[in-house]
Amino acid sequence: MTLNEKTQANDMLASADILIVAEQENPRTLLRVASERLSTVRYVFVVAIEDGIAGVEERSALEYSDAVLIGWPDNDANDVQDAQNIENVAELVMELEKRIVVFHEAELNGGTARMADTLIHISEYVARVRKAYQPDFLLPTYAEIRRYVQRQWDEEEQLRAGEEAADNANSSENSNNQAETDTTNGTEKNNI
């Protein structure tokens, strides 16, 4: 292990210890932190993809993050409890933070595909943090959401193809009508 790797490992242990202490002093802090981090990353992703047409992967990543955030409980909600294993939750938050670094690098490089992939992983970690505090929370699976978004995408593509075909047919019909009008007008001029 290099000196840099040892330093990074020590920094991570210190950060995990800080998270554990924060949670012990103020229970459910990590629940709030996780939701805030995902909300922020989700917003950055929306801004990154808003200028183009979001593909299936981008839409799926966004829908997955939405599914994790929807109905996010207040810290004092009846179905929220203190985490049973604070160390595990702190580790999840540390992994979440590592993924946020990867997300930020992808953002700087303009890589929306990598941002989407990383958003999926961030959402997974946040869902697991939420589950630690809200055991009855049904974890959505990315695969289910991806299939749903793919079906929506396919339906939209079929509609677009149908609209394009109708537009092409109308355009062709209008061209034929214009050609007939031009021919008729030319004949009338010749008769005068």
C-alpha positions as CSV (number, residue, x, y, z in Angstrom):
1,M,0.0,0.0,0.0
2,T,1.5,3.3,-1.0
3,L,1.6,6.3,1.3
4,N,-1.1,8.0,-0.7
5,E,-3.4,5.0,-0.4
6,K,-2.7,4.8,3.4
7,T,-3.5,8.5,3.7
8,Q,-6.8,8.1,1.7
9,A,-7.7,5.0,3.9
10,N,-7.0,7.0,7.1
11,D,-9.0,9.9,5.8
12,M,-12.0,7.6,5.0
13,L,-11.8,6.1,8.5
14,A,-11.7,9.5,10.0
15,S,-14.7,10.6,7.9
16,A,-16.6,7.5,8.8
17,D,-15.9,8.2,12.5
18,I,-17.2,11.8,12.0
19,L,-20.4,10.5,10.5
20,I,-20.9,8.0,13.3
21,V,-20.4,10.7,15.9
22,A,-22.7,13.0,14.1
23,E,-25.4,10.3,14.0
24,Q,-24.9,9.4,17.7
25,E,-25.2,13.1,18.7
26,N,-28.1,13.8,16.4
27,P,-30.0,10.6,15.4
28,R,-31.2,10.4,11.8
29,T,-28.7,12.9,10.6
30,L,-27.5,10.5,7.9
31,L,-31.0,10.0,6.7
32,R,-31.3,13.7,6.0
33,V,-27.8,13.9,4.5
34,A,-28.6,11.1,2.1
35,S,-31.8,12.7,0.8
36,E,-30.1,16.1,0.4
37,R,-27.2,14.6,-1.5
38,L,-29.4,12.7,-3.9
39,S,-31.7,15.7,-4.4
40,T,-28.7,17.8,-5.3
41,V,-27.1,15.3,-7.7
42,R,-30.5,14.7,-9.3
43,Y,-30.9,18.4,-10.0
44,V,-27.4,18.7,-11.5
45,F,-28.3,15.7,-13.8
46,V,-31.6,17.3,-14.9
47,V,-29.7,20.5,-15.8
48,A,-27.1,18.4,-17.7
49,I,-29.6,16.6,-19.9
50,E,-32.2,19.4,-20.4
51,D,-30.8,20.7,-23.6
52,G,-31.1,17.4,-25.4
53,I,-33.5,14.5,-25.7
54,A,-33.1,12.2,-22.8
55,G,-32.7,8.6,-23.9
56,V,-33.9,5.5,-22.1
57,E,-30.8,5.3,-19.8
58,E,-31.0,9.0,-18.8
59,R,-34.8,8.7,-18.2
60,S,-34.4,5.5,-16.3
61,A,-31.7,7.0,-14.0
62,L,-33.9,10.0,-13.3
63,E,-37.0,7.9,-12.7
64,Y,-35.1,5.7,-10.3
65,S,-33.8,8.6,-8.3
66,D,-37.4,9.9,-8.2
67,A,-38.6,6.6,-6.9
68,V,-36.1,6.6,-4.1
69,L,-37.0,10.2,-3.1
70,I,-40.8,10.0,-3.5
71,G,-42.5,10.1,-0.1
72,W,-39.2,10.7,1.7
73,P,-40.2,10.7,5.4
74,D,-39.6,13.4,8.0
75,N,-37.1,12.4,10.6
76,D,-39.8,12.3,13.2
77,A,-42.3,10.3,11.2
78,N,-43.9,7.3,12.9
79,D,-42.4,4.8,10.5
80,V,-38.9,6.1,10.9
81,Q,-36.6,4.6,13.5
82,D,-33.0,5.1,14.6
83,A,-30.6,3.1,12.5
84,Q,-29.7,-0.3,14.2
85,N,-26.2,-0.4,12.7
86,I,-24.8,3.1,12.5
87,E,-21.5,1.9,11.2
88,N,-23.2,0.2,8.2
89,V,-25.1,3.4,7.5
90,A,-21.9,5.5,7.7
91,E,-20.2,3.1,5.2
92,L,-23.2,3.5,2.8
93,V,-22.9,7.3,3.1
94,M,-19.1,7.1,2.5
95,E,-19.7,4.9,-0.7
96,L,-22.4,7.5,-1.7
97,E,-19.8,10.2,-1.4
98,K,-17.3,8.3,-3.5
99,R,-19.9,8.0,-6.3
100,I,-20.6,11.7,-6.1
101,V,-17.0,12.3,-6.9
102,V,-17.3,10.1,-10.0
103,F,-20.5,11.9,-10.9
104,H,-18.8,15.3,-10.6
105,E,-15.9,14.1,-12.8
106,A,-18.4,12.9,-15.4
107,E,-20.2,16.3,-15.2
108,L,-16.9,18.1,-15.9
109,N,-16.3,15.9,-18.9
110,G,-19.8,16.3,-20.2
111,G,-20.5,12.6,-20.0
112,T,-24.2,12.3,-19.4
113,A,-24.1,8.5,-20.0
114,R,-21.6,8.1,-17.2
115,M,-23.6,10.6,-15.0
116,A,-26.7,8.5,-15.6
117,D,-24.9,5.3,-14.6
118,T,-23.5,7.0,-11.5
119,L,-26.8,8.5,-10.5
120,I,-28.2,4.9,-10.5
121,H,-25.5,3.8,-8.1
122,I,-26.0,6.9,-5.9
123,S,-29.8,6.2,-5.8
124,E,-29.1,2.6,-4.8
125,Y,-27.0,3.7,-1.8
126,V,-29.5,6.3,-0.8
127,A,-32.3,3.7,-0.9
128,R,-30.3,1.5,1.3
129,V,-29.7,4.3,3.8
130,R,-33.5,5.0,3.7
131,K,-34.2,1.3,4.3
132,A,-32.0,1.4,7.4
133,Y,-34.2,4.1,9.0
134,Q,-37.5,3.1,7.4
135,P,-37.6,-0.7,7.3
136,D,-41.0,-0.8,5.7
137,F,-39.7,1.2,2.7
138,L,-40.1,-1.0,-0.4
139,L,-36.9,-0.7,-2.3
140,P,-37.6,0.0,-5.9
141,T,-35.4,-1.9,-8.3
142,Y,-33.7,-0.2,-11.2
143,A,-34.5,-3.2,-13.5
144,E,-38.3,-2.7,-13.0
145,I,-38.0,1.0,-13.6
146,R,-35.8,0.5,-16.7
147,R,-38.4,-1.9,-18.2
148,Y,-41.2,0.6,-17.6
149,V,-39.2,3.5,-19.1
150,Q,-38.3,1.3,-22.1
151,R,-42.0,0.5,-22.7
152,Q,-42.8,4.2,-22.6
153,W,-39.9,5.0,-25.0
154,D,-41.0,2.3,-27.4
155,E,-44.6,3.7,-27.4
156,E,-43.3,7.2,-28.0
157,E,-41.2,6.0,-30.9
158,Q,-44.2,4.3,-32.5
159,L,-46.2,7.5,-32.1
160,R,-43.4,9.6,-33.6
161,A,-43.0,7.1,-36.5
162,G,-46.8,7.3,-37.1
163,E,-46.8,11.1,-37.0
164,E,-43.8,11.2,-39.4
165,A,-45.5,8.8,-41.8
166,A,-48.7,11.0,-41.7
167,D,-46.6,14.1,-42.2
168,N,-44.8,12.6,-45.2
169,A,-48.1,11.5,-46.7
170,N,-49.6,14.9,-46.2
171,S,-46.5,16.5,-47.7
172,S,-46.6,14.2,-50.7
173,E,-50.3,14.9,-51.2
174,N,-49.7,18.6,-50.9
175,S,-46.9,18.4,-53.5
176,N,-49.2,16.5,-55.9
177,N,-52.0,19.0,-55.4
178,Q,-49.6,21.9,-56.0
179,A,-48.2,20.2,-59.2
180,E,-51.8,19.8,-60.5
181,T,-52.6,23.4,-59.7
182,D,-49.4,24.5,-61.5
183,T,-50.3,22.4,-64.5
184,T,-53.9,23.7,-64.6
185,N,-52.7,27.3,-64.3
186,G,-50.2,26.7,-67.1
187,T,-52.9,25.3,-69.3
188,E,-55.2,28.2,-68.6
189,K,-52.4,30.7,-69.5
190,N,-51.8,28.9,-72.7
191,N,-55.5,29.1,-73.7
192,I,-55.6,32.9,-73.2
